[in-house]
């Protein structure tokens, strides 16, 4: 899985750009990004408060392995203005990340939602992803506590594995809608 836009793509490639976002780009966004790589999208993962260029932890790697996934070569990536501008959809792992986008990048609020909300509200259909996201009026949505995927940071191995399994279920539900 790549942590930035696929360098092998061309300007004529019109696949949607999807960004997964968490705090440190060390666990949740990495896991979700790896789990969504089979979608026909440009996948980027990033964090809101990142030490740039760090490898994922053993716990994240092992948790991904528990759901038969990997993110080989991942290095942490701080969210940039370009990441936000290029994204057609920003998939936040928790309400705090949606709020971060609303504060720092208010122009991106209409294309930012929690992964749990997207699983509930994003429709599948023949329209482009950008149009289906636009219909959700995400900038007006009140963020609620049920939308958070809990951060496993600081937890034991089983906490990371539980997070990976939760994200695997959410990503399996969301995957067919990302086209």
C-alpha positions as CSV (number, residue, x, y, z in Angstrom):
1,X,0.0,0.0,0.0
2,X,1.2,3.5,-0.8
3,X,1.0,6.4,1.6
4,X,0.8,8.9,-1.2
5,X,-0.8,9.2,-4.6
6,X,0.3,6.4,-6.9
7,X,3.3,7.8,-8.9
8,X,2.5,5.4,-11.8
9,X,-0.8,7.2,-12.7
10,X,-1.2,9.6,-15.5
11,X,-3.2,12.8,-15.8
12,X,-5.8,10.9,-17.9
13,X,-6.4,8.5,-15.0
14,X,-9.7,9.7,-13.5
15,X,-10.0,7.3,-10.6
16,X,-11.3,9.1,-7.4
17,X,-8.7,10.2,-4.8
18,X,-9.6,8.7,-1.4
19,X,-7.7,9.7,1.7
20,X,-7.9,7.8,5.1
21,X,-7.1,10.0,8.1
22,X,-6.3,9.4,11.7
23,X,-4.0,11.1,14.2
24,X,-0.5,9.7,13.8
25,X,-0.9,7.8,10.5
26,X,0.4,4.8,12.5
27,X,-2.6,2.5,13.0
28,X,-6.2,3.2,12.0
29,X,-5.6,5.1,8.7
30,X,-2.9,2.7,7.7
31,X,-5.1,-0.3,8.3
32,X,-8.1,1.2,6.5
33,X,-5.9,2.3,3.6
34,X,-4.5,-1.2,3.2
35,X,-8.0,-2.7,3.4
36,X,-9.3,-0.4,0.7
37,X,-6.5,-0.7,-1.8
38,X,-8.5,-3.1,-4.0
39,X,-11.0,-0.2,-4.7
40,X,-10.5,1.5,-8.0
41,X,-9.2,4.7,-6.4
42,X,-5.9,6.5,-5.7
43,X,-5.4,5.7,-2.0
44,X,-3.6,8.0,0.3
45,X,-3.2,7.7,4.1
46,X,-2.3,10.6,6.4
47,X,-2.5,11.8,10.0
48,X,-3.3,15.1,11.7
49,X,-0.3,15.1,14.1
50,X,2.5,13.0,12.6
51,X,6.2,12.4,13.1
52,X,6.9,12.2,9.3
53,X,8.5,9.1,7.8
54,X,8.1,6.6,10.7
55,X,7.5,2.9,9.9
56,X,4.3,1.4,11.4
57,X,4.7,-0.4,14.7
58,X,4.9,-4.1,15.1
59,X,1.5,-4.1,16.7
60,X,-0.1,-2.4,13.6
61,X,1.8,-4.8,11.3
62,X,0.7,-7.9,13.3
63,X,-2.9,-6.6,13.6
64,X,-3.0,-6.2,9.8
65,X,-1.6,-9.7,9.5
66,X,-4.5,-11.0,11.7
67,X,-6.9,-10.0,8.9
68,X,-4.5,-11.2,6.1
69,X,-3.5,-7.7,5.0
70,X,-0.3,-5.7,4.9
71,X,1.0,-2.2,4.3
72,X,4.6,-3.0,3.1
73,X,6.8,0.0,3.1
74,X,4.4,2.3,4.9
75,X,5.9,5.5,6.3
76,X,3.9,8.0,8.4
77,X,2.7,11.0,6.4
78,X,1.5,14.4,7.8
79,X,-1.7,15.6,6.0
80,X,-0.8,18.3,3.5
81,X,-2.9,21.0,1.8
82,X,-2.3,19.1,-1.5
83,X,-3.7,15.9,0.0
84,X,-6.8,17.7,1.0
85,X,-7.2,19.5,-2.3
86,X,-6.7,16.3,-4.3
87,X,-9.1,14.2,-2.3
88,X,-12.5,13.4,-3.6
89,X,-13.3,11.8,-0.3
90,X,-11.6,12.0,3.1
91,X,-12.4,9.0,5.3
92,X,-11.8,10.0,9.0
93,X,-11.4,7.4,11.6
94,X,-13.0,9.5,14.3
95,X,-15.0,12.7,14.8
96,X,-12.0,14.5,16.0
97,X,-10.5,14.1,12.5
98,X,-13.6,15.4,10.8
99,X,-13.5,18.4,13.1
100,X,-9.8,18.9,12.3
101,X,-10.7,19.1,8.6
102,X,-13.6,21.5,9.3
103,X,-11.2,23.8,11.3
104,X,-8.1,23.7,9.2
105,X,-9.6,23.0,5.7
106,X,-13.3,24.2,5.8
107,X,-13.5,23.9,2.0
108,X,-13.0,20.1,2.4
109,X,-15.8,19.7,5.0
110,X,-18.3,18.6,2.2
111,X,-16.1,15.6,1.3
112,X,-15.1,14.5,4.8
113,X,-16.9,12.0,7.0
114,X,-16.2,9.2,9.5
115,X,-15.8,5.7,8.1
116,X,-18.7,4.6,10.2
117,X,-21.0,7.3,8.9
118,X,-20.0,6.5,5.3
119,X,-20.9,2.9,5.9
120,X,-24.3,4.0,7.1
121,X,-25.0,6.8,4.6
122,X,-23.0,6.5,1.4
123,X,-25.0,4.9,-1.3
124,X,-23.8,2.7,-4.1
125,X,-24.8,3.6,-7.6
126,X,-23.8,4.4,-11.1
127,X,-23.0,8.1,-10.3
128,X,-19.4,9.1,-9.7
129,X,-18.2,8.9,-6.1
130,X,-17.8,12.7,-5.9
131,X,-21.5,13.2,-6.8
132,X,-22.7,10.6,-4.3
133,X,-20.5,12.2,-1.5
134,X,-21.9,15.6,-2.4
135,X,-25.5,14.5,-1.9
136,X,-24.6,13.6,1.8
137,X,-24.2,17.4,2.7
138,X,-21.4,16.3,5.0
139,X,-20.4,19.9,6.0
140,X,-23.8,20.2,7.8
141,X,-23.7,16.8,9.6
142,X,-23.4,16.9,13.4
143,X,-20.5,14.6,14.5
144,X,-21.6,12.0,17.0
145,X,-19.7,9.8,19.4
146,X,-20.9,6.6,17.7
147,X,-18.8,7.5,14.7
148,X,-15.4,6.8,16.3
149,X,-13.1,3.9,15.6
150,X,-11.2,3.8,18.9
151,X,-7.5,4.5,18.7
152,X,-5.5,1.5,19.7
153,X,-2.4,3.6,20.4
154,X,-0.8,2.6,23.7
155,X,-2.9,-0.6,23.9
156,X,-1.8,-4.2,24.0
157,X,-1.7,-6.4,21.0
158,X,-5.3,-7.6,21.4
159,X,-6.5,-3.9,21.2
160,X,-4.8,-3.5,17.8
161,X,-6.2,-6.8,16.6
162,X,-9.7,-5.7,17.7
163,X,-9.3,-2.4,15.8
164,X,-8.1,-4.3,12.7
165,X,-11.1,-6.6,12.8
166,X,-13.5,-3.6,13.3
167,X,-11.9,-1.8,10.4
168,X,-12.0,-5.0,8.2
169,X,-15.7,-5.2,8.6
170,X,-16.2,-1.5,7.9
171,X,-14.0,-1.5,4.9
172,X,-15.7,-4.6,3.5
173,X,-19.0,-2.7,3.7
174,X,-17.5,0.5,2.2
175,X,-15.4,-1.1,-0.5
176,X,-18.1,-1.6,-3.2
177,X,-19.2,2.0,-2.8
178,X,-15.8,3.4,-3.7
179,X,-16.1,3.3,-7.4
